[in-house]
Every structure is written in structure tokens, then in C-alpha cells.
Amino acid sequence: MALMPFDDRDGMIWWNGQLIPWREAKLHVLSHGLHYASAVFEGERAYGGHVFKLREHSERLIESGRILGFEIPYGAEEIDRACEEVLAANHMTEAYLRPLAWRGTEQLSVSAQQTRIHLMVACWAWPNLFGADRMKGVRLGMSSWKRPHPETSPTRSKAAGNYMIGTMSKHEAEAAGFNDALMLDWRGQVSEATGANIFFAIDGELHTPTPDCFLDGITRRTVIALAHKRQIKVVERAIFPEEMKRATEAFLTGTAAELTPVRQIGELHFTPGPITETLLNDYEALVRMSPAEVEAKLAA
Ligand SMILES: Cc1ncc(COP(=O)(O)O)c(C=O)c1O
């Protein structure tokens, strides 16, 4: 498949308050964010012209920066508007959006207190992470990398540096013929995939790891709320890998992955079933509602 490089496309990118032509959105190689991973980002999806849970994403971006010790020079409302502007400028209603904030070029050492904080937002067409076949379920290999202790890495921040082991895990899994990797944490408990959270159906209930050392995804929280609406009990707890064989169904949640059934984890096989199907349909319906309808639907 011919790749379409991300620096050579038509369109507009929002950068520090302005929309600029896509190919002109260039960064100097001596940017702090590139050398020291002082960068945080978001992944969002627009459906029918609305960015799903836009305000939550903008607020998480700001908080991700604060965790890394920097203040993004735009408020949540301005970031929301930037996302909407970039969608409109690219004439898109269905899109993946990528806001990114990073430290600039003023200093290039571990200490970077004087660096300017930049913000950009781009959007592009990105159908589901796992493609059209995802209804059959994806296959996950077990990663040899472990999600670190929250005092070892800023695990609550959607920080670029946290993705280093994600890319290595995903490459390892792909080389072994899997679609993605399931990562354990430093204690040996199940944590998440490389860019999505995980759920298991066990005895008619949903079980999912407590997000104490990985991202508590916006999709994860949404799916928990949808499960409650369906009177499906959700248990957030420590899950050890040997317990996965008790599960009859498993699925991933994330902005890019949406709700994706899982049919294999290592040696274990699962059959996407009624709980997965119900929540997948509920999620697909929800993302197509207006923000006010989403709020009303999820209200207790
Ligand atoms: C590592 C990781 N975990 C979980 C998620 C799911 O988060 P969300 O549902 O907010 O997209 C993502 C995607 O953003 C991710 O990259």
C-alpha cells in the first residue's frame, strides 16, 4: 500500500491561533518537544460535524500539559473553537482530530522553563483504527513491555513519551501476526492495549482494570455509562492475566479504536457476543447524536 506522508497533503492546520496551509506547518529540528518528549496530545473524532466529547478532550489536553509542568496558552473554549475551525477549514464532517502541544526552541536542555508552548490542531480522514474487519474481532499479542508505576512516568497525562513503549509493543505484536498488543502493568496486572482500554464480559458482568497507571479513556467512561443504562453491572478492579480465561467476550475502547471486539489474546480465544454487540451499537448511535442529546442520554 502506498503511504501518503503526513507532511505532503492538501488542507489547513491550526497553529498558534492561525490556520495555515498544511505543507507549511513545519517545525524546527531543535524543538524541545522532539528531543525531550515535552509534548502532549489528544485524539478526537468528529461524527456528522460534531466532535464527540470535545470539551472533555480539550480539558484533558490542558491537564496533560499541567502534569508535565506547562500551561497551554489557550483555554478549553479556545481549543474547542480551534478544533471546530480546523474541521470547517478542511470541509470535513467525519474526521479524526489531533491537537498537540509542545515546548519550542528557546532552550534545548533538560531544563526548559523559558520555552514557548505551541499548540496545533490537524484533522484527517481516519476510519476505525482496525479497519472494516473489526466486527470479526482483533487479535492481541501479549507485550513484553509493562505499563510503569505512576511515580515512574506521568501516566495520567496523554504525553508523547508514554507512547514509546506503545509503539515498541505494537511492532512486536505485529511482527508476530497480531493486530495489537495487550500490556500488563508493573504489578503484572492487565492494563490496556497500546492505544485503547480493555473490557471483559465475565458471568454477564463487565470487568475492566482500574485505571491507576494508564489513561482513563473518555470512550471507556462513556461505555461504562452506556452499560449502566443497560443495567449491565460494571466492575472496575485489578485483573490478573490468568483470569482472562473466565471471560466470554472482550473488547477495546478508544477514540481511534471506538468499540472494537477482541477475538484472541495470546492463546485465549473469545467470540464477540451480545454484550459487545449491544454496547457497540449503543456507542455508534451515541456518537452521532448532538452534544445536547449525548448529555441527556448519559444523564443519570
Ligand atoms: C494509551 C491509550 N489508552 C487509552 C486510550 C483511550 O482513550 P480515549 O477513549 O479517551 O480516546 C487511548 C486513546 O486515546 C490511548 O492512547
The ligand as a Tripos MOL2 file, in Angstrom:
@<TRIPOS>MOLECULE
LIG
   16    16     1     0     0
SMALL
NO_CHARGES

@<TRIPOS>ATOM
      1 C1         -2.7770    4.5390   25.5850 C.3       1 LIG1
      2 C2         -4.2240    4.8490   25.4270 C.ar      1 LIG1
      3 N1         -5.1080    4.3190   26.2820 N.ar      1 LIG1
      4 C3         -6.4250    4.5530   26.1710 C.ar      1 LIG1
      5 C4         -6.9190    5.3640   25.1670 C.ar      1 LIG1
      6 C5         -8.3870    5.6210   25.0730 C.3       1 LIG1
      7 O1         -8.6590    6.9520   25.3970 O.3       1 LIG1
      8 P1         -9.8970    7.7180   24.7770 P.3       1 LIG1
      9 O2        -11.0680    6.8160   24.9340 O.co2     1 LIG1
     10 O3        -10.0110    8.9350   25.6230 O.co2     1 LIG1
     11 O4         -9.5810    8.0010   23.3730 O.co2     1 LIG1
     12 C6         -6.0380    5.9300   24.2490 C.ar      1 LIG1
     13 C7         -6.5210    6.7850   23.1640 C.2       1 LIG1
     14 O5         -6.5320    7.9650   23.2870 O.2       1 LIG1
     15 C8         -4.6560    5.6870   24.3900 C.ar      1 LIG1
     16 O6         -3.7780    6.2080   23.5260 O.3       1 LIG1
@<TRIPOS>BOND
     1     1     2 1
     2     2     3 ar
     3     2    15 ar
     4     3     4 ar
     5     4     5 ar
     6     5     6 1
     7     5    12 ar
     8     6     7 1
     9     7     8 1
    10     8     9 2
    11     8    10 1
    12     8    11 1
    13    12    13 1
    14    12    15 ar
    15    13    14 2
    16    15    16 1
@<TRIPOS>SUBSTRUCTURE
     1 LIG1         1 GROUP 0 **** ****
